[in-house]
Amino acid sequence: MKYHIELDLDFRRNPHKGLYIAIEGIDGSGKTTQAERLAKYFTVKRKKVVATREPRKNAGTVGRLIGDILVSKVKVPFAAFQHIMSAERSIHHEELIIPSLKKGKIVITDRCFWSAVPYGILDRMKDAKDEKYSFNFGEVILVGQSILSMYHQFTVPDYTFYLDVSIDTAVERIGKKTERKELYEKKDKLEKISLGYKWLSKRFPKEITVIDGEKSEEEVTEEIVKKLT
């Protein structure tokens, strides 16, 4: 028997005096660089800034577990990994993001809950042993990962910027990294994750602003700042 469920829900908005900004994109898109540049920009303007990231790979027991999974030291089912990420995200919000916003600080995060969708779609494909990229998984994840959920929601950023770059550009940038490569930093995975981000940005055009990440660091920062002013 099939059961019909239909809900109309909005995101959990930021009711606090602080500003919440997220930079999204595939690995190698330049999001970490832009998050750092944006933090410096506001710091120069004497604003109180909190720079953070998701996942926090070295924060607490859950964060360290995520770090180990990403470099293949620990293995868990792919879909289960997304739930672990969601748990750390909940801790992150309660411990750092919400208290900072309440104090009126500018919170700049390198990734946020939006990333659960493109990465979650890929992980569900792996668990289902299905090579077909299905956006139906995306709709499920929007609810299952506490994004559009009547049980619990994460606070949506006031501004989310998605840095759009080609796969070749991303692969080239990743190749210059000196750290150990992570699970998702492979060309075939980046291609699928990029599709997820593009679908997500079209699905929520009022929430996600697409920025051309192929431009110079200075030009990208300038474009982001213009959207904030």
Beta strands, then each sheet from edge to edge (+ up, - down):
strand 1: 19-24
strand 2: 49-53
strand 3: 106-110
strand 4: 159-164
strand 5: 208-212
sheet 1: 2+ 3+ 1+ 4+ 5+
end
